[in-house]
Amino acid sequence: MKKILFVTSSSLEPKKYSGDTIRSLNIIKYLSKKNIVDVVCSSSNKNSTQVKKNGKIYFFKTNNILLKLFYTFLALLKFKPLQVGYFFSKKIKKFLDNKYEDYDSIIFHMVRSAQYLPKNYKGKKILEMTDLGSNNYNQIKKYLSFFNLFYYLYFLESFLIKKYEKICVKLFDKTVIVARKDLNNSGLQFNKKIIEITNGTKNEKNIFSFHKKNFKILFIGNINYLPNKYACYDFSKNILPKINSIYPEIEFHIIGTINRFDKLRLCFFKNVKVLGKINSLDKNIKLSVCGIANLRITTGVQNKVFTYMSYALPAIASAKSASGTKKILNNKNLLIYKNKKQFINQIIELKTNKILANKLSKNSYSKIKKLSWENTLKDYSKII
């Protein structure tokens, strides 16, 4: 039995439906079965942190906005990514410097936590990078205007984080990513120091039942995450009206963490329901036509696709959203579209074609049983 420390700047709140949070919680749960796993995390609300494990949890409150901006400016002066400064915690740094010798392995979640790696630590150093931020920011800035201040912010961050990712890979014994294809155009080479451990899912109840009166299209995710936000606005504005011209009763239901402004703005679109964070998905899966992952900006594997499939709900994904799952999913258990016309046609087909909907439901539910977190995280036992 080893003693492991898992360090993250996230709050580990499951109901956020954030892919990073879901992955972190399952890594902790998996490793806790045969090891003692302590967790260091941060949050603005201590009660929001939910970790079920056999070790200790060390909670550190996030900085106020003035401190966040101060540390962001310092990071920029040191030519480091802005997020490294924004998420920095002096208390977490002090804790690691005092406690690192107690652990056989330390797992740092995402590159912004890599800054806490003690210089003299001799145990296993693991970076749970998950996705490459440089890829993500490069994609985002392509959709921003040159007249948008955020274009230059993302341009700067993509440059800084790409440099920082290369440094991190050299510092750590192992760097874990969810999709090898993310390394394309990153400047990083797949080698023995980089390991691919894909996402898994929890096998839920088979709730889907085809009926002509099904009227909901679901989107699940952290809506404060820009690619998810763009996807929701795009569907509400450009796709849903065309579907409603044929089926006026169909509604778009959005589930996940969202700020008040976007919730209010999205609700102005006809037939759009913003549900925010909810305790259980069971009721929302019922009477649904499908779940969608219509992202144009993506990295890694989309957890929302696995979530839909775990309830046997037919899923539709953009070619980009599905690119990280090519090795494990295909058109037998997931519908993939290349353009908006095809996307609309697929939704209408699932609304009307009972044979197709039930076949997709059955195939996806059967496939997802093989993609449990227990199976996908097995390689973590080899690297700790």
C-alpha positions as MATLAB code, in Angstrom:
seq = 'MKKILFVTSSSLEPKKYSGDTIRSLNIIKYLSKKNIVDVVCSSSNKNSTQVKKNGKIYFFKTNNILLKLFYTFLALLKFKPLQVGYFFSKKIKKFLDNKYEDYDSIIFHMVRSAQYLPKNYKGKKILEMTDLGSNNYNQIKKYLSFFNLFYYLYFLESFLIKKYEKICVKLFDKTVIVARKDLNNSGLQFNKKIIEITNGTKNEKNIFSFHKKNFKILFIGNINYLPNKYACYDFSKNILPKINSIYPEIEFHIIGTINRFDKLRLCFFKNVKVLGKINSLDKNIKLSVCGIANLRITTGVQNKVFTYMSYALPAIASAKSASGTKKILNNKNLLIYKNKKQFINQIIELKTNKILANKLSKNSYSKIKKLSWENTLKDYSKII';
ca = [
       0.000    0.000    0.000;
       1.404    3.371   -1.058;
       0.715    6.813    0.290;
      -0.332    9.192   -2.486;
      -1.114   12.901   -2.573;
      -3.489   14.268   -5.214;
      -3.134   18.035   -5.737;
      -5.741   20.054   -7.629;
      -6.869   23.668   -7.897;
     -10.441   22.492   -8.553;
     -13.206   22.267   -5.965;
     -14.088   18.654   -6.886;
     -17.804   19.375   -6.984;
     -19.477   16.524   -8.970;
     -22.604   18.482   -9.920;
     -20.538   20.930  -11.995;
     -20.526   18.237  -14.734;
     -16.992   19.330  -15.526;
     -15.005   16.629  -17.293;
     -11.859   17.513  -15.326;
     -13.672   17.216  -11.998;
     -15.350   13.923  -12.913;
     -11.998   12.489  -13.973;
     -10.235   13.665  -10.798;
     -12.869   12.166   -8.518;
     -12.643    8.820  -10.271;
      -8.842    8.732  -10.183;
      -8.984    9.381   -6.429;
     -11.664    6.737   -5.950;
      -9.781    4.151   -8.013;
      -6.408    4.661   -6.326;
      -8.003    4.709   -2.859;
      -8.995    1.049   -3.191;
      -5.448   -0.182   -2.636;
      -3.633    2.917   -1.388;
      -3.933    5.765    1.080;
      -4.819    8.856   -0.941;
      -4.746   12.330    0.575;
      -6.196   15.243   -1.383;
      -5.260   18.900   -1.566;
      -7.924   21.050   -3.223;
      -9.244   24.587   -3.250;
     -12.688   26.110   -3.438;
     -14.568   29.291   -2.592;
     -17.015   27.120   -0.644;
     -15.694   24.338    1.593;
     -19.026   22.521    1.587;
     -18.867   22.129   -2.200;
     -15.939   19.724   -2.009;
     -17.064   16.110   -2.122;
     -14.407   13.403   -2.063;
     -15.102    9.815   -0.988;
     -11.796    8.170   -0.085;
      -9.777    6.567    2.718;
      -7.243    9.359    3.224;
      -7.386   12.949    4.416;
      -8.617   16.008    2.572;
      -6.785   19.296    2.965;
      -8.978   22.191    1.941;
      -7.596   25.622    1.045;
      -9.868   28.551    0.313;
      -9.318   30.268   -3.029;
      -7.818   33.745   -3.134;
      -9.986   36.830   -3.496;
     -10.028   38.520   -6.893;
      -7.378   41.122   -5.996;
      -4.887   38.436   -4.979;
      -5.717   36.432   -8.103;
      -4.944   39.448  -10.296;
      -1.742   40.184   -8.351;
      -0.409   36.633   -8.790;
      -1.493   36.642  -12.450;
       0.607   39.755  -13.022;
       3.574   38.120  -11.258;
       3.235   35.034  -13.453;
       3.301   37.230  -16.549;
       6.480   38.934  -15.336;
       8.053   35.477  -14.962;
       6.906   34.544  -18.471;
       4.588   31.848  -17.119;
       0.953   31.112  -18.145;
      -1.587   33.513  -16.673;
      -3.562   30.618  -15.197;
      -0.540   29.559  -13.135;
      -0.729   32.875  -11.300;
      -4.518   33.064  -11.230;
      -4.834   29.703   -9.447;
      -1.746   30.066   -7.232;
      -2.162   29.483   -3.494;
       0.603   30.432   -1.082;
      -0.918   28.092    1.523;
      -0.905   25.093   -0.835;
       2.715   25.849   -1.746;
       3.668   25.954    1.948;
       1.774   22.723    2.650;
       3.605   20.851   -0.137;
       6.995   22.182    0.940;
       6.400   20.873    4.470;
       4.650   17.577    3.720;
       6.079   16.183    0.462;
       8.374   13.677    2.197;
       5.316   11.865    3.608;
       4.263   10.578    0.165;
       5.470    7.855   -2.191;
       3.787    9.551   -5.163;
       2.300   12.972   -5.828;
      -0.195   13.525   -8.635;
      -0.581   17.113   -9.822;
      -3.865   17.751  -11.611;
      -3.439   19.967  -14.701;
      -0.394   22.095  -15.541;
      -1.458   24.954  -13.283;
      -0.805   22.676  -10.276;
       2.676   21.728  -11.505;
       4.051   24.884   -9.856;
       3.723   23.176   -6.464;
       6.229   20.406   -7.284;
       8.904   20.497   -4.523;
      12.448   20.719   -5.897;
      13.865   17.951   -3.727;
      11.017   15.433   -4.018;
      12.387   11.935   -4.718;
       9.130    9.995   -5.068;
       7.039    9.407   -8.209;
       6.144   12.728   -9.831;
       3.002   12.441  -11.974;
       1.311   15.224  -13.944;
      -2.333   14.523  -14.729;
      -2.327   16.967  -17.652;
      -5.608   15.525  -19.022;
      -5.833   17.842  -22.072;
      -3.335   20.178  -23.691;
      -4.366   23.722  -22.853;
      -2.265   25.111  -25.706;
      -4.441   23.235  -28.230;
      -7.594   24.497  -26.585;
      -6.565   28.153  -26.547;
      -5.316   28.000  -30.133;
      -8.723   26.761  -31.254;
     -10.609   29.373  -29.221;
      -8.732   32.352  -30.664;
      -9.614   31.222  -34.193;
     -13.254   32.016  -33.407;
     -12.521   35.456  -31.959;
     -12.299   38.719  -33.868;
      -9.055   40.688  -34.042;
     -11.049   43.530  -32.470;
     -11.881   41.372  -29.448;
      -9.550   41.918  -26.485;
      -9.885   38.234  -25.567;
      -8.248   37.276  -28.875;
      -4.958   38.736  -27.681;
      -5.415   37.236  -24.221;
      -5.865   33.734  -25.654;
      -3.047   34.322  -28.139;
      -0.685   35.182  -25.283;
      -1.849   32.333  -23.055;
      -1.591   29.737  -25.821;
       2.014   30.783  -26.433;
       2.948   30.774  -22.727;
       1.245   27.507  -21.879;
       2.723   25.669  -24.869;
       6.199   26.568  -23.582;
       5.186   25.602  -20.025;
       3.779   22.206  -21.093;
       7.159   21.259  -22.593;
       8.924   22.216  -19.368;
       6.452   20.185  -17.290;
       6.896   17.013  -19.359;
      10.655   17.166  -18.655;
      10.155   17.723  -14.917;
       7.734   14.853  -14.277;
       8.310   11.092  -14.346;
       5.004   10.575  -16.132;
       2.566   12.929  -17.838;
      -0.956   11.578  -18.350;
      -3.191   12.684  -21.240;
      -6.612   11.386  -22.279;
      -6.096   11.410  -26.048;
      -2.847   10.886  -27.931;
      -4.153   12.873  -30.886;
      -3.893   16.020  -28.719;
      -0.125   15.903  -29.199;
      -0.507   16.789  -32.886;
       0.975   20.238  -33.554;
       1.853   20.619  -29.866;
       5.607   20.233  -30.249;
       5.484   17.245  -27.873;
       6.382   13.720  -28.938;
       4.615   10.625  -27.608;
       7.256    8.737  -25.615;
       7.730    6.655  -22.475;
       7.263    9.734  -20.262;
       3.817   10.454  -21.723;
       1.031    7.951  -21.135;
      -2.482    7.889  -22.597;
      -5.209    6.970  -20.098;
      -8.610    7.688  -21.563;
     -11.768    8.639  -19.690;
     -14.282    6.130  -18.440;
     -17.822    6.353  -17.174;
     -20.193    5.047  -14.558;
     -22.741    2.595  -15.892;
     -26.153    4.066  -15.051;
     -29.684    2.710  -15.502;
     -30.988    2.133  -19.003;
     -33.567    4.905  -18.903;
     -34.056    5.734  -22.589;
     -37.323    4.703  -24.178;
     -38.257    5.741  -27.703;
     -41.587    7.501  -28.022;
     -42.934    9.903  -30.614;
     -43.783   12.292  -27.773;
     -40.142   12.599  -26.656;
     -39.349   16.305  -26.910;
     -36.028   17.085  -25.180;
     -32.529   17.487  -26.600;
     -29.911   17.498  -23.830;
     -26.573   19.232  -23.423;
     -24.574   18.395  -20.296;
     -21.394   20.156  -19.203;
     -19.805   23.085  -17.413;
     -21.373   25.961  -19.369;
     -18.855   28.427  -17.953;
     -16.251   26.575  -20.025;
     -16.054   28.650  -23.216;
     -16.309   25.805  -25.813;
     -19.448   24.496  -24.066;
     -20.896   27.998  -23.890;
     -20.308   28.571  -27.614;
     -21.919   25.209  -28.401;
     -25.068   26.072  -26.422;
     -25.461   29.476  -28.054;
     -24.849   28.057  -31.511;
     -27.482   25.351  -31.072;
     -30.035   27.751  -29.555;
     -29.582   30.339  -32.280;
     -28.832   28.371  -35.449;
     -30.006   24.765  -35.067;
     -33.037   24.666  -32.772;
     -35.163   27.137  -34.838;
     -34.766   24.924  -37.923;
     -35.792   21.843  -35.959;
     -38.721   23.742  -34.424;
     -39.975   24.647  -37.891;
     -40.712   20.917  -38.277;
     -41.277   19.923  -34.637;
     -42.384   23.017  -32.642;
     -42.584   21.049  -29.393;
     -38.893   20.132  -29.211;
     -36.945   21.862  -26.431;
     -33.245   22.276  -25.748;
     -32.369   21.490  -22.106;
     -29.002   22.680  -20.751;
     -27.599   21.048  -17.601;
     -24.515   22.145  -15.665;
     -22.788   25.039  -13.928;
     -23.639   28.374  -15.554;
     -23.364   32.033  -14.571;
     -26.484   34.175  -14.138;
     -25.861   36.309  -17.211;
     -25.620   33.384  -19.630;
     -28.552   31.628  -17.977;
     -30.740   34.696  -18.463;
     -29.522   35.285  -22.018;
     -29.996   31.675  -23.152;
     -33.503   31.572  -21.682;
     -34.494   34.342  -24.115;
     -34.211   31.845  -26.970;
     -37.462   30.086  -27.726;
     -37.761   26.535  -26.348;
     -34.469   26.718  -24.445;
     -34.539   25.568  -20.802;
     -31.480   26.215  -18.626;
     -31.597   23.848  -15.656;
     -28.195   24.572  -14.117;
     -26.777   22.107  -11.588;
     -29.077   19.230  -10.668;
     -28.792   16.318   -8.237;
     -29.854   13.531  -10.599;
     -30.065   13.147  -14.363;
     -32.668   10.353  -14.295;
     -35.746   12.548  -14.755;
     -34.074   14.603  -17.467;
     -33.052   11.595  -19.545;
     -36.669   10.485  -19.758;
     -38.625   11.949  -22.681;
     -35.369   12.889  -24.424;
     -34.658   12.401  -28.106;
     -30.875   12.501  -27.748;
     -27.872   14.098  -26.053;
     -25.535   16.282  -28.097;
     -21.846   17.227  -28.114;
     -21.833   19.897  -30.819;
     -18.504   21.473  -29.927;
     -16.313   23.178  -32.506;
     -13.488   23.704  -29.997;
     -12.348   20.454  -28.369;
      -9.471   18.615  -26.790;
      -9.311   15.106  -25.387;
     -12.405   12.971  -24.904;
     -15.838   14.460  -24.304;
     -17.230   13.094  -21.026;
     -20.704   14.276  -21.968;
     -20.805   11.660  -24.757;
     -20.005    8.898  -22.259;
     -22.623   10.281  -19.870;
     -25.386   10.099  -22.493;
     -24.354    6.573  -23.457;
     -24.256    5.429  -19.832;
     -28.027    6.055  -19.673;
     -28.521    4.429  -23.109;
     -29.504    7.831  -24.512;
     -28.647    8.137  -28.238;
     -25.822   10.626  -28.712;
     -24.800   12.905  -31.560;
     -21.354   14.494  -31.728;
     -19.533   16.813  -34.069;
     -16.554   15.291  -35.868;
     -14.266   17.338  -33.604;
     -16.021   16.213  -30.431;
     -15.718   12.585  -31.499;
     -12.099   12.777  -32.640;
     -10.759   11.792  -29.234;
     -12.907    8.645  -29.100;
     -12.141    7.149  -32.534;
     -10.319    4.171  -31.054;
     -13.247    3.170  -28.830;
     -16.413    4.493  -30.489;
     -17.790    4.357  -34.037;
     -21.000    5.038  -35.965;
     -22.614    1.919  -34.494;
     -22.864    3.511  -31.060;
     -22.523    7.225  -31.785;
     -23.827    9.458  -34.584;
     -21.153   11.817  -35.931;
     -21.875   14.819  -38.147;
     -19.621   16.920  -40.366;
     -21.928   19.856  -41.085;
     -25.060   21.520  -39.706;
     -27.379   20.050  -42.323;
     -26.276   16.536  -41.394;
     -26.631   17.404  -37.701;
     -30.238   18.546  -38.145;
     -31.080   15.478  -40.218;
     -29.661   13.166  -37.564;
     -31.773   14.760  -34.833;
     -34.912   14.462  -36.950;
     -34.035   10.852  -37.758;
     -33.717    9.988  -34.061;
     -37.010   11.753  -33.385;
     -38.891    9.671  -35.951;
     -36.983    6.438  -36.566;
     -37.666    3.996  -33.728;
     -35.447    1.260  -35.166;
     -32.422    3.550  -35.465;
     -32.936    5.148  -32.053;
     -33.323    1.817  -30.253;
     -30.379    0.283  -32.099;
     -28.125    3.209  -31.203;
     -29.368    3.080  -27.605;
     -28.662   -0.638  -27.302;
     -25.226   -0.461  -28.933;
     -24.080    2.528  -26.893;
     -25.220    1.013  -23.595;
     -23.510   -2.269  -24.417;
     -20.276   -0.488  -25.360;
     -20.206    1.738  -22.288;
     -20.146   -1.287  -19.960;
     -16.614   -1.952  -21.222;
     -15.573    1.647  -20.566;
     -15.922    1.691  -16.787;
     -13.470    3.818  -14.831;
     -12.229    0.583  -13.266;
     -11.062   -0.594  -16.685;
      -9.782    2.655  -18.153;
      -7.718    3.650  -15.093;
      -5.856    0.352  -14.719;
      -2.621    1.857  -16.033;
      -2.579    4.287  -13.105;
      -1.641    1.366  -10.856;
       1.519    0.888  -12.933;
       2.813    4.455  -12.687;
       2.191    5.492   -9.090;
];
